[in-house]
Amino acid sequence: CLCVCVCVSVRLYFLVLLVPSFLFSQVMARVKKELDLCDLFIVIGTSAVVYPAAGFSSAMARRGVPVCEVNLDPTSVTQTCDFAFQGKAGDLLPKLFDLDDVGAEEAAAAAAA
């Protein structure tokens, strides 16, 4: 997981589940720990059909954690989300996090590192 601090009290975790099978259980254990700490779950750019990640939104919603989906198109979990925004993530995220151009560039650079 990559943690990006965008402002003082916000931690964003960007997770891509493309791991060798021998590391999968270790990665999933870490994901579970992070999900247990989560108090806002944001899903960005998903088909919501590839598991196990596709089940995270529903699991978080069942726990009472607010779920926000940012996606080009609605998915099978959009209706269960507390917030759903359709459009390009690159356009929507800076507005959602009230990032100026410099903040958005820094967040993007940190996410790419």
CNS distance restraints for C-alpha pairs under 8 A (distance, minus, plus):
assign (resid   1 and name CA) (resid  13 and name CA) 6.13 0.50 0.50
assign (resid   1 and name CA) (resid  14 and name CA) 6.04 0.50 0.50
assign (resid   1 and name CA) (resid  15 and name CA) 5.30 0.50 0.50
assign (resid   1 and name CA) (resid  16 and name CA) 7.82 0.50 0.50
assign (resid   1 and name CA) (resid  31 and name CA) 7.92 0.50 0.50
assign (resid   2 and name CA) (resid  12 and name CA) 7.99 0.50 0.50
assign (resid   2 and name CA) (resid  13 and name CA) 5.54 0.50 0.50
assign (resid   2 and name CA) (resid  14 and name CA) 5.49 0.50 0.50
assign (resid   2 and name CA) (resid  15 and name CA) 6.91 0.50 0.50
assign (resid   2 and name CA) (resid 111 and name CA) 6.96 0.50 0.50
assign (resid   3 and name CA) (resid  11 and name CA) 6.36 0.50 0.50
assign (resid   3 and name CA) (resid  12 and name CA) 5.64 0.50 0.50
assign (resid   3 and name CA) (resid  13 and name CA) 4.85 0.50 0.50
assign (resid   3 and name CA) (resid  14 and name CA) 6.83 0.50 0.50
assign (resid   3 and name CA) (resid 111 and name CA) 7.90 0.50 0.50
assign (resid   4 and name CA) (resid  11 and name CA) 6.01 0.50 0.50
assign (resid   4 and name CA) (resid  12 and name CA) 5.35 0.50 0.50
assign (resid   4 and name CA) (resid  13 and name CA) 6.62 0.50 0.50
assign (resid   4 and name CA) (resid 107 and name CA) 6.73 0.50 0.50
assign (resid   4 and name CA) (resid 110 and name CA) 6.32 0.50 0.50
assign (resid   4 and name CA) (resid 111 and name CA) 6.54 0.50 0.50
assign (resid   5 and name CA) (resid   9 and name CA) 7.95 0.50 0.50
assign (resid   5 and name CA) (resid  10 and name CA) 6.18 0.50 0.50
assign (resid   5 and name CA) (resid  11 and name CA) 5.19 0.50 0.50
assign (resid   5 and name CA) (resid  12 and name CA) 6.62 0.50 0.50
assign (resid   5 and name CA) (resid 107 and name CA) 7.70 0.50 0.50
assign (resid   6 and name CA) (resid  10 and name CA) 6.25 0.50 0.50
assign (resid   6 and name CA) (resid  11 and name CA) 6.98 0.50 0.50
assign (resid   6 and name CA) (resid  12 and name CA) 7.62 0.50 0.50
assign (resid   6 and name CA) (resid 103 and name CA) 7.30 0.50 0.50
assign (resid   6 and name CA) (resid 107 and name CA) 6.25 0.50 0.50
assign (resid   7 and name CA) (resid  11 and name CA) 7.93 0.50 0.50
assign (resid  14 and name CA) (resid 111 and name CA) 7.25 0.50 0.50
assign (resid  17 and name CA) (resid  53 and name CA) 7.63 0.50 0.50
assign (resid  19 and name CA) (resid  23 and name CA) 6.42 0.50 0.50
assign (resid  19 and name CA) (resid  24 and name CA) 6.18 0.50 0.50
assign (resid  19 and name CA) (resid  27 and name CA) 7.94 0.50 0.50
assign (resid  20 and name CA) (resid  24 and name CA) 6.46 0.50 0.50
assign (resid  23 and name CA) (resid  27 and name CA) 6.23 0.50 0.50
assign (resid  24 and name CA) (resid  28 and name CA) 6.08 0.50 0.50
assign (resid  25 and name CA) (resid  29 and name CA) 6.11 0.50 0.50
assign (resid  26 and name CA) (resid  30 and name CA) 6.42 0.50 0.50
assign (resid  27 and name CA) (resid  31 and name CA) 6.17 0.50 0.50
assign (resid  28 and name CA) (resid  32 and name CA) 6.08 0.50 0.50
assign (resid  29 and name CA) (resid  33 and name CA) 6.41 0.50 0.50
assign (resid  30 and name CA) (resid  34 and name CA) 6.30 0.50 0.50
assign (resid  31 and name CA) (resid  35 and name CA) 6.06 0.50 0.50
assign (resid  32 and name CA) (resid  36 and name CA) 6.12 0.50 0.50
assign (resid  33 and name CA) (resid  37 and name CA) 6.68 0.50 0.50
assign (resid  34 and name CA) (resid  38 and name CA) 6.37 0.50 0.50
assign (resid  35 and name CA) (resid  60 and name CA) 7.74 0.50 0.50
assign (resid  38 and name CA) (resid  65 and name CA) 7.44 0.50 0.50
assign (resid  39 and name CA) (resid  65 and name CA) 5.58 0.50 0.50
assign (resid  39 and name CA) (resid  66 and name CA) 7.06 0.50 0.50
assign (resid  40 and name CA) (resid  65 and name CA) 5.82 0.50 0.50
assign (resid  40 and name CA) (resid  66 and name CA) 5.21 0.50 0.50
assign (resid  40 and name CA) (resid  67 and name CA) 6.15 0.50 0.50
assign (resid  40 and name CA) (resid  68 and name CA) 7.64 0.50 0.50
assign (resid  41 and name CA) (resid  57 and name CA) 7.31 0.50 0.50
assign (resid  41 and name CA) (resid  60 and name CA) 7.11 0.50 0.50
assign (resid  41 and name CA) (resid  65 and name CA) 6.87 0.50 0.50
assign (resid  41 and name CA) (resid  66 and name CA) 6.26 0.50 0.50
assign (resid  41 and name CA) (resid  67 and name CA) 4.81 0.50 0.50
assign (resid  41 and name CA) (resid  68 and name CA) 6.19 0.50 0.50
assign (resid  42 and name CA) (resid  67 and name CA) 5.85 0.50 0.50
assign (resid  42 and name CA) (resid  68 and name CA) 4.66 0.50 0.50
assign (resid  42 and name CA) (resid  69 and name CA) 5.82 0.50 0.50
assign (resid  42 and name CA) (resid  70 and name CA) 7.48 0.50 0.50
assign (resid  43 and name CA) (resid  57 and name CA) 7.48 0.50 0.50
assign (resid  43 and name CA) (resid  67 and name CA) 7.53 0.50 0.50
assign (resid  43 and name CA) (resid  68 and name CA) 6.12 0.50 0.50
assign (resid  43 and name CA) (resid  69 and name CA) 4.70 0.50 0.50
assign (resid  43 and name CA) (resid  70 and name CA) 6.11 0.50 0.50
assign (resid  43 and name CA) (resid  71 and name CA) 7.97 0.50 0.50
assign (resid  44 and name CA) (resid  69 and name CA) 5.99 0.50 0.50
assign (resid  44 and name CA) (resid  70 and name CA) 4.76 0.50 0.50
assign (resid  44 and name CA) (resid  71 and name CA) 5.88 0.50 0.50
assign (resid  44 and name CA) (resid  89 and name CA) 6.93 0.50 0.50
assign (resid  45 and name CA) (resid  69 and name CA) 7.99 0.50 0.50
assign (resid  45 and name CA) (resid  70 and name CA) 6.22 0.50 0.50
assign (resid  45 and name CA) (resid  71 and name CA) 4.68 0.50 0.50
assign (resid  45 and name CA) (resid  72 and name CA) 6.96 0.50 0.50
assign (resid  45 and name CA) (resid  89 and name CA) 7.14 0.50 0.50
assign (resid  46 and name CA) (resid  71 and name CA) 6.57 0.50 0.50
assign (resid  46 and name CA) (resid  75 and name CA) 7.78 0.50 0.50
assign (resid  47 and name CA) (resid  54 and name CA) 7.89 0.50 0.50
assign (resid  47 and name CA) (resid  75 and name CA) 6.27 0.50 0.50
assign (resid  48 and name CA) (resid  53 and name CA) 7.57 0.50 0.50
assign (resid  48 and name CA) (resid  54 and name CA) 4.53 0.50 0.50
assign (resid  48 and name CA) (resid  55 and name CA) 7.71 0.50 0.50
assign (resid  48 and name CA) (resid  75 and name CA) 6.23 0.50 0.50
assign (resid  48 and name CA) (resid  76 and name CA) 6.56 0.50 0.50
assign (resid  48 and name CA) (resid  77 and name CA) 6.91 0.50 0.50
assign (resid  49 and name CA) (resid  54 and name CA) 5.39 0.50 0.50
assign (resid  50 and name CA) (resid  54 and name CA) 5.31 0.50 0.50
assign (resid  51 and name CA) (resid  55 and name CA) 6.37 0.50 0.50
assign (resid  52 and name CA) (resid  56 and name CA) 7.25 0.50 0.50
assign (resid  55 and name CA) (resid  59 and name CA) 6.22 0.50 0.50
assign (resid  56 and name CA) (resid  60 and name CA) 6.08 0.50 0.50
assign (resid  57 and name CA) (resid  61 and name CA) 6.17 0.50 0.50
assign (resid  57 and name CA) (resid  67 and name CA) 6.55 0.50 0.50
assign (resid  57 and name CA) (resid  77 and name CA) 7.24 0.50 0.50
assign (resid  57 and name CA) (resid  81 and name CA) 7.73 0.50 0.50
assign (resid  58 and name CA) (resid  62 and name CA) 6.16 0.50 0.50
assign (resid  58 and name CA) (resid  77 and name CA) 7.26 0.50 0.50
assign (resid  58 and name CA) (resid  80 and name CA) 7.30 0.50 0.50
assign (resid  59 and name CA) (resid  63 and name CA) 6.46 0.50 0.50
assign (resid  60 and name CA) (resid  64 and name CA) 6.48 0.50 0.50
assign (resid  60 and name CA) (resid  65 and name CA) 5.27 0.50 0.50
assign (resid  60 and name CA) (resid  66 and name CA) 7.42 0.50 0.50
assign (resid  60 and name CA) (resid  67 and name CA) 7.09 0.50 0.50
assign (resid  61 and name CA) (resid  65 and name CA) 5.30 0.50 0.50
assign (resid  61 and name CA) (resid  66 and name CA) 6.32 0.50 0.50
assign (resid  61 and name CA) (resid  67 and name CA) 6.37 0.50 0.50
assign (resid  61 and name CA) (resid  80 and name CA) 7.34 0.50 0.50
assign (resid  61 and name CA) (resid  81 and name CA) 7.44 0.50 0.50
assign (resid  66 and name CA) (resid  81 and name CA) 7.33 0.50 0.50
assign (resid  66 and name CA) (resid  82 and name CA) 5.81 0.50 0.50
assign (resid  66 and name CA) (resid  83 and name CA) 7.97 0.50 0.50
assign (resid  67 and name CA) (resid  81 and name CA) 5.01 0.50 0.50
assign (resid  67 and name CA) (resid  82 and name CA) 5.34 0.50 0.50
assign (resid  67 and name CA) (resid  83 and name CA) 6.45 0.50 0.50
assign (resid  68 and name CA) (resid  81 and name CA) 5.79 0.50 0.50
assign (resid  68 and name CA) (resid  82 and name CA) 5.98 0.50 0.50
assign (resid  68 and name CA) (resid  83 and name CA) 4.54 0.50 0.50
assign (resid  68 and name CA) (resid  84 and name CA) 5.63 0.50 0.50
assign (resid  68 and name CA) (resid  85 and name CA) 7.85 0.50 0.50
assign (resid  69 and name CA) (resid  78 and name CA) 6.83 0.50 0.50
assign (resid  69 and name CA) (resid  81 and name CA) 6.63 0.50 0.50
assign (resid  69 and name CA) (resid  83 and name CA) 6.29 0.50 0.50
assign (resid  69 and name CA) (resid  84 and name CA) 4.68 0.50 0.50
assign (resid  69 and name CA) (resid  85 and name CA) 6.16 0.50 0.50
assign (resid  70 and name CA) (resid  84 and name CA) 6.03 0.50 0.50
assign (resid  70 and name CA) (resid  85 and name CA) 4.88 0.50 0.50
assign (resid  70 and name CA) (resid  86 and name CA) 6.02 0.50 0.50
assign (resid  70 and name CA) (resid  87 and name CA) 7.19 0.50 0.50
assign (resid  70 and name CA) (resid  88 and name CA) 7.90 0.50 0.50
assign (resid  70 and name CA) (resid  89 and name CA) 6.33 0.50 0.50
assign (resid  70 and name CA) (resid  92 and name CA) 7.63 0.50 0.50
assign (resid  71 and name CA) (resid  84 and name CA) 7.89 0.50 0.50
assign (resid  71 and name CA) (resid  85 and name CA) 6.44 0.50 0.50
assign (resid  71 and name CA) (resid  86 and name CA) 5.14 0.50 0.50
assign (resid  71 and name CA) (resid  87 and name CA) 5.91 0.50 0.50
assign (resid  71 and name CA) (resid  88 and name CA) 6.74 0.50 0.50
assign (resid  71 and name CA) (resid  89 and name CA) 6.69 0.50 0.50
assign (resid  72 and name CA) (resid  86 and name CA) 5.02 0.50 0.50
assign (resid  72 and name CA) (resid  87 and name CA) 4.56 0.50 0.50
assign (resid  72 and name CA) (resid  88 and name CA) 5.81 0.50 0.50
assign (resid  72 and name CA) (resid  89 and name CA) 7.77 0.50 0.50
assign (resid  73 and name CA) (resid  86 and name CA) 5.92 0.50 0.50
assign (resid  73 and name CA) (resid  87 and name CA) 7.41 0.50 0.50
assign (resid  74 and name CA) (resid  78 and name CA) 5.70 0.50 0.50
assign (resid  74 and name CA) (resid  86 and name CA) 7.10 0.50 0.50
assign (resid  77 and name CA) (resid  81 and name CA) 6.65 0.50 0.50
assign (resid  78 and name CA) (resid  84 and name CA) 6.40 0.50 0.50
assign (resid  85 and name CA) (resid  92 and name CA) 7.78 0.50 0.50
assign (resid  87 and name CA) (resid  91 and name CA) 7.32 0.50 0.50
assign (resid  87 and name CA) (resid  92 and name CA) 6.74 0.50 0.50
assign (resid  88 and name CA) (resid  92 and name CA) 6.19 0.50 0.50
assign (resid  89 and name CA) (resid  93 and name CA) 5.55 0.50 0.50
assign (resid  90 and name CA) (resid  94 and name CA) 7.12 0.50 0.50
assign (resid  91 and name CA) (resid  95 and name CA) 7.22 0.50 0.50
assign (resid  92 and name CA) (resid  96 and name CA) 6.12 0.50 0.50
assign (resid  93 and name CA) (resid  97 and name CA) 6.05 0.50 0.50
assign (resid  94 and name CA) (resid  98 and name CA) 5.60 0.50 0.50
assign (resid  94 and name CA) (resid  99 and name CA) 4.77 0.50 0.50
assign (resid  94 and name CA) (resid 100 and name CA) 6.95 0.50 0.50
assign (resid  94 and name CA) (resid 101 and name CA) 7.89 0.50 0.50
assign (resid  94 and name CA) (resid 104 and name CA) 5.98 0.50 0.50
assign (resid  95 and name CA) (resid  99 and name CA) 6.45 0.50 0.50
assign (resid  99 and name CA) (resid 103 and name CA) 5.20 0.50 0.50
assign (resid  99 and name CA) (resid 104 and name CA) 5.58 0.50 0.50
assign (resid 100 and name CA) (resid 104 and name CA) 6.16 0.50 0.50
assign (resid 101 and name CA) (resid 105 and name CA) 6.20 0.50 0.50
assign (resid 102 and name CA) (resid 106 and name CA) 6.19 0.50 0.50
assign (resid 103 and name CA) (resid 107 and name CA) 6.10 0.50 0.50
assign (resid 104 and name CA) (resid 108 and name CA) 6.10 0.50 0.50
assign (resid 105 and name CA) (resid 109 and name CA) 6.07 0.50 0.50
assign (resid 106 and name CA) (resid 110 and name CA) 6.09 0.50 0.50
assign (resid 107 and name CA) (resid 111 and name CA) 6.10 0.50 0.50
assign (resid 108 and name CA) (resid 112 and name CA) 6.21 0.50 0.50
assign (resid 109 and name CA) (resid 113 and name CA) 6.31 0.50 0.50
